[in-house]
């Protein structure tokens, strides 16, 4: 289990026993499509369904990035899927809590919008942890995000940074002008975006934050789960941000 695609490769091949053996105890998986999966029998059914789903959509898996510490691995990939309107690159990340060389629990994150044509509220998977303190550019970014501060956002990013929204595909923005445009639109809903942090996985290059989304501008959100990965560039500022949630944006403007 060294590649960012390890989880989806096990699903694609229908290797339920291999996935179950990866856990230190009873398998525990939370997935946007399948929901809460617990135990060996549920894992076998989950893997069978996922293998059929991936085969039916002619899925291929592309590695993106891994952020790993002793406590947690955050493995990012893209699922290339043959959807009714054409092929789509769906961003997906797999967060696995570690128990030595084994896994304690797995949480899968991706948007359902490309699959259903609508967002699906996903209840929080974890409780917020008020002791989490981010450092450097990720901390600067989060403060600006909560405040709706476009200039603070721009200061946290490198000039040639890339921001990718949860739906992937064309919802990727490169360069300062485009990033400024998208955050200006996002903050036109009445202010910033408030998140409660649940975990932070920082290997010095990238920082992955699991969160509960609480508020977007003037609009209180249904509490819902997500994760975002913030990758630092050579300057220490953010070279990339990749977000994985299914939050419905409020009306802008």
Secondary structure as GFF3:
##gff-version 3
##sequence-region A 1 253
A	DSSP	alpha_helix	6	12	.	.	.	ID=ss1
A	DSSP	alpha_helix	16	21	.	.	.	ID=ss2
A	DSSP	beta_strand	28	31	.	.	.	ID=ss3
A	DSSP	beta_strand	35	38	.	.	.	ID=ss4
A	DSSP	alpha_helix	40	56	.	.	.	ID=ss5
A	DSSP	beta_strand	60	68	.	.	.	ID=ss6
A	DSSP	beta_strand	72	83	.	.	.	ID=ss7
A	DSSP	beta_strand	86	99	.	.	.	ID=ss8
A	DSSP	beta_strand	102	109	.	.	.	ID=ss9
A	DSSP	alpha_helix	113	116	.	.	.	ID=ss10
A	DSSP	alpha_helix	136	147	.	.	.	ID=ss11
A	DSSP	alpha_helix	150	156	.	.	.	ID=ss12
A	DSSP	beta_strand	157	164	.	.	.	ID=ss13
A	DSSP	beta_strand	172	174	.	.	.	ID=ss14
A	DSSP	alpha_helix	176	187	.	.	.	ID=ss15
A	DSSP	beta_strand	193	202	.	.	.	ID=ss16
A	DSSP	beta_strand	206	216	.	.	.	ID=ss17
A	DSSP	beta_strand	219	232	.	.	.	ID=ss18
A	DSSP	beta_strand	238	244	.	.	.	ID=ss19
###
